[in-house]
Amino acid sequence: MKVDVKKRIKKTTQSQNTPKFSPSWVVYNSKRVPGYQLELISRIKTGVKKEDWKTLISVLGATEKEFEDILPSSISSMHKKDIYSRATSERIYEISRLFGLGYEIFDTPEDFKSWLDTPSKALGNQKPFDLLDSSFGFELVENEILRIQYNVYS
């Protein structure tokens, strides 16, 4: 099943002509690309473009409203800008990386989204998605996904 998802993902990414290293590209591409992390740091410093954010939301099959509580800027202020601040850009890339990891580990994107909305005993009976309003929360959720990948449950 994972092979089918990856084929669908690559097809979706290619059909949208997603620029390399854009947030939506990050969701669906390997982190083992040479210079990956340095390029993301550079992109965060220059700021994510509004159109790249919109593409990411579309690729994730989500709405901006769903991410409102985890972004450091309000959606209304994001609508007024063409390029986002470092803090907002960093959070957008954190979302991209996390969803990429989740899509890789879970059988389907829907399974991952369902897991994000289900209270987790390992995360203090909180929904993983509710922890994504801080970098520490992202780290906790990412670590939990990695434990799932390796069948290490706490």
N, C-alpha and C positions, 0 to 999 in steps of 0.2 A: 504494500500500500504506500509506503514512503517513496518508492520510486515514482509512482504515478503522481504524487503530490509534487515532487521535485520537477518532473517534466512539465506539469501544469504551471508551476512557479516560474521556471525558465521561460516558458512560452509567454506568460503574462508580462514578465519583465522585458523581454525582447520586443513584444508588440507595442509596449509603451515607450520604446526608445529611451529607457531610463539611463541617465548619465552615470558613468562609473563613479562610485563613492557617494552618490546622492543617498539620502536616508532610505528610500525605497530599494535602491540597489543593495544596500547593506543588509536588509532583511533577507534577501534571497541569495547572497553570494558568500563564498568562503572567506573567513577571516584570515586565511593563510596567504592571501595575496601579498606579494612583496610591498612593503611600505604602507600597509593597511592602516595601522594605528597612527603613524605620523601624518598620513593624509587626512585622517579623520580629525586629528588635532588642528591641522591647518584649516579644514573646513569649518570647524567650530569657531575658530578665531575670526574668520571672515564672515561667518553668519550663514544660517540656512535661509534660502530664498523661500518666500511665501509659496511659490508654485511647487517647490519640492515638498513642502509640508502638505499641501493639498494632494499631491500625488501619493505620498505615504499613506495618508488617511484613506484614500481610495483603494490602494493596494491592500491595506489591512481590512478593508470592508467595514470600516468604522465611521464614526462621526467625530467632529472636533469636540462636541459636547462631552463625549465619553472621556476625553483626556483633559478636560478643563481643570479638574482638581489636582492633576499631577504636573501640570505645566507651571512654570514660575511667572508667566504672563497670562492675563485674561484673554479669552478668545476675542473679545471686542477690540482690545489693544493690538492683538496680532493681526486683525483684519486691516488695521490702519498702516501697517508696516509692510515693506517689500522684502526687507532682510531683517532677521531676528537677532536679538542680543546673544552674547556668548552663553549666558545661563539658559536661555530658551533653546538655543541651538544644541547645547550639550544634552539637554533633556530629550530633545527630538532624536538625537543619535543614540541615547540610552534606550529609548523606546524601540528604535530600529534593531539594535543589537539584541535586546531581550526577545523581541518577537521572532527574530531570526533563529535564536537558540531554541525557543519554544517550538517553532515550526519544524525544526530539525529533530527534536526529541519526541514530540507527540506525533501520533499517527496522522492527524489532520489539523489544519488551522482551527477548526471548530472545537476539537478536543482541547487544544491549548487555551483557547478563549474560555471554554467552560471551566478548566482548571483554575484560571485566573480569578474566576468569580465564585469559587467554592472555598469555604473556610478550610484552612489547613491546620491540623494539629501541630505540625512542626513549626508553624509560624504563629503560635499562640492563638489558634482558632480564628485567625484573621484571614480575610480574603487576600490572596497575593496582590491583586490589583490595588487594594487599598493601601499597600505599603509603598507604592511607586511614587509617592510625593517627595521622596528624598533619595539621595545617592546611597545612603545606608540601606534603605528599603530595597532599592534595585539590587544591591549586592546580596541581601538576604534571599530575595526571590531567585536570583540567578544561581546562587549556591544550592537552593532547594531543587531547581530544575536539574542541575548537574548531579545531585544525589539521586534523583529519579532516573536519570540516564544510566547511572552505574548501579542501580538497585540498592542504594544505601539509604535506608530510612532511619530517621531519628525518632 
